[in-house]
Amino acid sequence: HRKRKQRVLFSKVQRKQLEKKFLEKPYLSYTERDQLARAVNLTAKQVKVWFQNKRYKTKERE
């Protein structure tokens, strides 16, 4: 069995930047995702998953 990666809690600053970008554009290109990941000091994969989850949660509320 592979060990699960530990959960990473994003800082308030990171969340705020992710939220801001999400409101501007809920779907990011690879380039935008990489740029945002570097800006908030996360991996592109973390940003991708955050956006996927955010879209799901947003859709769920409708």
MODELLER restraints for C-alpha pairs under 7 A, 6 or more apart:
rsr = mdl.restraints
at = mdl.atoms
rsr.add(forms.Gaussian(group=physical.xy_distance, feature=features.Distance(at['CA:14:A'], at['CA:40:A']), mean=5.53, stdev=0.5))
rsr.add(forms.Gaussian(group=physical.xy_distance, feature=features.Distance(at['CA:33:A'], at['CA:44:A']), mean=6.01, stdev=0.5))
rsr.add(forms.Gaussian(group=physical.xy_distance, feature=features.Distance(at['CA:33:A'], at['CA:47:A']), mean=6.69, stdev=0.5))
rsr.add(forms.Gaussian(group=physical.xy_distance, feature=features.Distance(at['CA:34:A'], at['CA:44:A']), mean=5.40, stdev=0.5))
rsr.add(forms.Gaussian(group=physical.xy_distance, feature=features.Distance(at['CA:37:A'], at['CA:43:A']), mean=5.47, stdev=0.5))
rsr.add(forms.Gaussian(group=physical.xy_distance, feature=features.Distance(at['CA:37:A'], at['CA:44:A']), mean=5.23, stdev=0.5))
rsr.add(forms.Gaussian(group=physical.xy_distance, feature=features.Distance(at['CA:37:A'], at['CA:47:A']), mean=6.13, stdev=0.5))
